[in-house]
Amino acid sequence: MNSPVGEGSSHRKTPTTLLPRPSENVTREPSTSPHHIAILLFDGVEELDAVGPWEVMAHWTGNHPDDGWAVSCMSQDGLPVTASKGLVLGAHHAIADAPPLQVLIYPGGDGTRRLLRDPKHLEWVRAQRATVPLMTSVCTGALVYAAAGLLRERPATTYWAAMDELRGLDPTVQVRPADRWVDDGDLITSAGVSAGIDMALHLVARLAGPERAWQVRRGIQYDPQPPSDKEDVMRNHHVATDDTKIGTSHVSFPVHDGDEPNADAIDQGLIRSVDNEVQAVADQVARCRQMSIEGGAA
């Protein structure tokens, strides 16, 4: 199965404990005992590694409670943590007070380097492996999983600059540097930072179906269109003060004499913008049709 957004891969093994299938966990009545997803917080966690999946999961569980899932954040002692770039994040509960988990999301960040050398923490991670049906990681959270022995002889990915660290921690890991996420059944790893959003949307599709994942993606208005290469980044940065916004389209045009864009440049920018909008709509329609086909096949 591919994720609703981004490039991922599935190399699934049969989980030791099966998660509910979408047809089993979508009910007519609100769930009184929701399946629980927890995001682990710790000092030095990368902000978007945790907040990106939180946005996806909270939008899903909050807007579709009948699906029977809930999400919360936990820290070692239940106290707030200071993230990698200084953002203070609060936890809903301490690890010891967390409800039984069906899914654990382990983010990355500078703080993982300390944790992957902490024997007590690694023992806790191994204990989660024995009881939590689905373990997931974002970015360098995979390094902690590798240090705990969870990734032995399994396919996985991590932040692009940490691939060698992953190999060094466990040479048996089948590293997938080109994948946004890797689904290996009872364990999912994702690439760095923003890739956690893609992995979380894939997780929604897996737990509640692709139609629900599409609804969540639409709800959080996640439709990334980043510059395709370094030249685009440099060009967009150079003309940032000369951008013109018309409606919902963002039009950029090159700088000309006197740093003022001429009429021809504006016209060309508008044409490109309209073309991009038309293509975006066509892409969305195609994705909806594909999801409908996949949903019917299931």
C-alpha angles and dihedrals in degrees: 000000000000123000120254088247131027133007117300138156138218124217097161126187119194106272116237088227117033120227118224114275117237092255090055101048100042106090138174093230127057112267115251093194108035124195106252132231119189130194113207116226126196138158109284095025112153106251100226092041087068104025095047095059089039091058091051096044096041092050090050099045095039096050097037107037091155088072086075102235134121133187133204141161124243135188131190095266101014092253126123119274132214110236128218096273097037103270112141113224124194125219126219093216146347120269091251091054097046117119118246108291131227093178132025120195112199112193127203134231140124089299092069091074090065094044096050088060094048109099093198092052092048089051088053090051091052090050090054089052088059095051110024113079096210126032118188135179138194125210113323092000082094089067090063091049089051092049089051091052096247095125099050110145091348132119115253145152137206141170111328093242093049100056093104091049089053092050091047094052092051120004090192093067112111096227115209105194095171097055126093089207137357120214111200098170108259093022130053125183126186137196122253135314108316091031087074088072091055091048091049092052089050088051091053090050090051096047101036106014136266094278091060091047089053090051091051092047090050091046095055090038093233108170106136117201104172124175107280098226145001093274091057091050092051093045094049091048091050095054097036093116091050099056120126122205119209116179109312093333122101109213124194127185135177123267116255138179113338090006089281121123116235127227094259091054091050092049091050091048091052092049091052091047094052091046090052092049092050091048092048092053091047090050092050092050090050091050092050091051092048092050090049091052092048091047091051091049091052 
